[in-house]
Amino acid sequence: MEIAYVNIFVSELARSVDFYQQKLGLELEGGDPAHGYASFQLGAVRLGLALAGDDAPDLIGRPTGVGLATSDLAADHKRLEAAGVRFTMPPERQPWGGFMAMFADPDGNTFYLDEISAAHG
């Protein structure tokens, strides 16, 4: 088995699709707005945006545990911040040796942005 997709729950699908497309620069793969879903291909894994129902507000605005990899964290941080992405933690060296930052989507869902070198990826 392998991970095929990870879903992130959002409150407004169109706003979230715009953020992931326009601000993060991800390519929309597909989806069905009528059913509250959109999908982006990120390497071997799809990142899905799922509209959370009124009965599930606790699924929105939380740490996702999802880490996105970059080969140049400083450059991507600068680019994303200029595009209006809100960082909840600036790029920092970690005690375990990594170099990472954290950012939030419009609903407050947070993600890791890790610098992964070819030697460590």
KAPEQUI-V481839 format. One record per pair of residues at least 6 apart in sequence whose ideal C-beta (glycine too) atoms are under 6 Angstrom apart, sorted by the first residue. I is the first residue (numbers start at 1). J is the second residue. D is the distance in whole Angstrom. If there is no record, write none. Layout:
i = {I	I}
j = {J	J}
d = {D	D}
//
This chain:
i = {3	5	5	6	6	7	7	8	8	8	9	9	9	9	10	10	10	11	11	13	13	13	15	16	17	19	19	20	20	21	23	23	23	26	29	29	29	30	31	31	31	36	37	38	39	39	40	52	52	60	61	61	63	64	64	66	67	67	68	68	69	69	70	70	73	73	73	77	77	85	86	87	87	88	88	88	89	89	90	91	93	99	100	100	101	102	102	103	104}
j = {45	46	48	47	66	48	50	49	64	109	50	52	59	60	16	49	107	60	107	33	36	51	106	49	38	105	106	26	40	28	83	84	85	40	39	40	41	39	37	38	39	51	50	49	46	48	47	59	60	107	107	108	110	109	111	111	112	114	111	113	114	116	76	115	91	99	115	91	101	103	104	101	103	102	104	110	101	102	101	101	99	115	112	114	113	110	112	111	110}
d = {5	4	5	6	6	4	5	6	6	5	5	4	4	5	4	5	5	5	5	6	6	5	6	5	5	6	5	5	6	6	5	6	5	4	5	6	5	5	5	3	5	3	6	5	5	5	5	5	5	5	5	4	5	5	6	5	4	5	6	5	6	4	5	6	5	5	4	5	5	5	5	6	5	5	5	6	6	4	6	4	6	4	6	4	5	5	6	6	5}
//
